[in-house]
């Protein structure tokens, strides 16, 4: 991916609640200390500072998804309005992604115009873009602080195309500075901005009765079928399982849910 590069954010649960990692039925010890994305904006005693800096009121918070069986999913507070999945970009995945894109271009799919989707043109910004996708498609449920940076960005970009939103983010210094501040607050040494990373975040959201996968590396949203506010978590986890099944030898899969506080 050409263009701007942002520093990877650290996956460390002790870094002022900004980023942490959570295993989804895999070995958490296999995860590196520093990820390309915001790996978890998790529930804690303090308001997540990343979201706070973007001006989001803590009526919704990202919480850990500890596993995929019903008992562990029942531990996630409800309602859930989005799920973020962290996964490795492998050769197997890239083959699937190409085949999926060709199939959809050939056969078509239904995507409601209500979906807020943006492309990713900034390397290492997938976590921030995943967060934007999660919040933007649930904006009516969110409470923003006065002067919220994120609310302003969403309002100003609502009528833009996915490509225009990507370019707008490139020049949106307030969000870039917040991202970079989080990257520098990690406990491990910040990597080179040119360091190659192979982990990526996507958002899974419910819009107009359907479950959409939003990935800025793809040309369009992916419609995964019907869902509802009540079944979003379970339906999203079924999609997560498919990612894991395509790479059975991989351990680096994590998920978090955007839940009511």
N, C-alpha and C positions, 0 to 999 in steps of 0.2 A: 504494500500500500504506500503510495507516494504522498508527499505533502507534509503537514505538521506531525510532530511526535510529542507526546506528553510523557512524563515520567510514570513508570508503573507504580501502582499503589501497593502498600504492604499488606499482606494478610496476617495480621497479628491482633488477637483479641485484646491485648493490653494497650494498644495504641489509642488512648482516649476514646474508645468506643467507635473509632472511625472505620476500621476495617478489621475483620476477623474471618476465620475459616470454620466451616461446619461440614462434617462428613455426611454423605447420603449413602448409607449402606456400603461404604468403602473405607479403606484404611486412611485416616487423616494424616498419619505419619508420612504418607507418600507425597504430600503436598509441599511445594517449595515455600520458603519464607516470604517471598515477594511475588505477587501476581500481576498480570497485566491489567487487571480490572479491580473494581471495588468488589471484593469477594463476599463480604457481609456487612450490611449496615444494621447492626443487631440491637435487640432489646437489651436495655441495661438500666442501672439506677439513674444514670445521667442521660439527658437527651443527646442522641448521636450528634456529634459536633459538625459532621459534614452536612447533614440535613439542616441543622440549625443555621449554619452559615449560608445555606441557600434559602433560608426563610420559611421552612416548613414547620408548622405546628405539630407537636407530637401526638396528635390524635390517631395517627397510623404510624407503626414502626416495623422495621424489618426484624424478623425473628428466625431462629434456627429451625430447620427441618432435619430432625435427627435420623429419619429413616423412612422407608416407603411402605411399610406394612400399616394396616389400619390402626393398630394400637399406638404407634409412634406418631402417625398423622393426627391422631386425636389430641395430642399434646400441643398442637399448633393453635393459638387463639383464633377464634372466628369472629367476624367474617374475614376472609382473605380476598384481596382485590388484585394481587399480582404475585407471580413467582419468578425469581431470577435463578437461572441455571449457569453455573460455571463448568466448562468442559474443555478438554484438550483438543486443539486443532491438529488432527492426525491425517495421514495419507488416506486412511479408510473414510474419514469424515469428508475430506475434500472430494473424493470420488462420489460419495453419496450426494453432497451438496450440488455438484455439477449435474448429476442425473436428475435430482429433484427439480432443479431450475428448468432443465430442458423439458421435463414432463409437464410442469405447470404451464410453461409457455406454449406447449403443444395442445394441452387439454383444457387449459384455463382453470380459474377458480373464482369463487365469489368472495369479494372483500368489500365490506361496507366502507363508505366514504367517511364514516365517523372515526375510523382508526387513525391515530396520530402516529406517523412513522417517519423516521429520518435515516439517511444513509450515514455511514461512518467513513470519514475521510481523514481522521486524526488517529495515528497509531497510538495504541495504549489507552485510548479513551473509551473502550467498550463498557467499562463499569459505569462511567458517568452517563453514557448514552442509554444503557440499560435502565438506570435510575430515571432518566428523563422519560423513557417509554412507559415505565411503570406509573409514574406520577401523572403524565400527560393524559393517559387513557383512563384515569380515575380522578381527574381534576375536580369534578363536581363533589367528590367525597372528601377532598382535602381542605384543610384550613391553613391559610398562608399568613405569615406575619406581614405587617405593614412594610412596604418597600421590598418585598421578597424578590431576590434575584431570579429565582426559578420561575415564579409566577410571571414576572415581567418577560422573561425569555419565551415562555409558552404563549403568552398573549400576543407578543410581537411576531411569532413564527406560525401561528395557527393557520394562516391562509397560504403559507409557503408550500412548495413541493418538497419531497424528501431530500432532493439534492440541494435546494435552496436552504433548507434548515441546516444541513451539514456545513455549508459555506458560512452561514450565519454564526454557528457555534465556533468556527475557526477564528472568528474575529470578536467573540464575546468574552472580553477579558475577565469579567467578574466571575464567570464559571471556571475559566481556565486557572485563575489565581487560586480559587478554592480547591480545585483538584491538585494543583502543585503543592499547596500548603499541606494537604493531607499526605502527599507522597513524601515530603521532606520530614514529616513527624514520625516516621517509622523508627523502630528500634534497630533495624539492620541498616547497613550502609546503603544509601540510595544507589541504584545501578546507573550505568550510563544511559543516557536518553536514547542511544542508538542500539541498546541491547535487544536482541531478538527474543520475543516471548511467544509461547505457543498455547496460552490459555485464553479463553474468550467467554464473555458473558452475553446472554440473551435474556429477553423478558417474555413471559407468557401472561397474557391478559385476557379478560373477558370484555368483549365489546358487542353490543346488540345481539346477544344470545350465542355468540361463537367464541371459540378459543383461538387466539392468534399468537403465533410466534413472531417476535420482532427482533430482527438481527440486522444491524446496520451494514454487515458485509454482504447481505443478500439484496437483490434488486427490488423486492417487494415483501409484504407480510405473508406469512404462511397460515392458511386457515386449517386448523386441526379439528374442525367439526363443532357440534353443539356443546354448550356448557351453560352454567348458570352461576349466580353469586354463591349459591349453596354448594355446588359441586366443583367449583374452580380448582381448589387445591388438589383433589383427587384426579381430576381430568388433566391438570398440568403435570402431575407426577407420572401419569401414564406416558406422556410425551417424553419426560426425563428418562424413563425406563428404556425407551427406544434408543435414545442417545447412548446409553450404557451398553445396550445389547449389540450395537454396531461396533463397539470397541471393548470386547469382553476382557481383554488383557490390561486395560487401562484402569487406574485407581483414582484418577484426579477428576472426580465429579462432586460438585457441591451445589446445594440449593438453599435459598432463603425465601421466606414468604413475607409479603407486605400485609400485616394484620392489624386489626383494630387494637388500639392500646388499652 
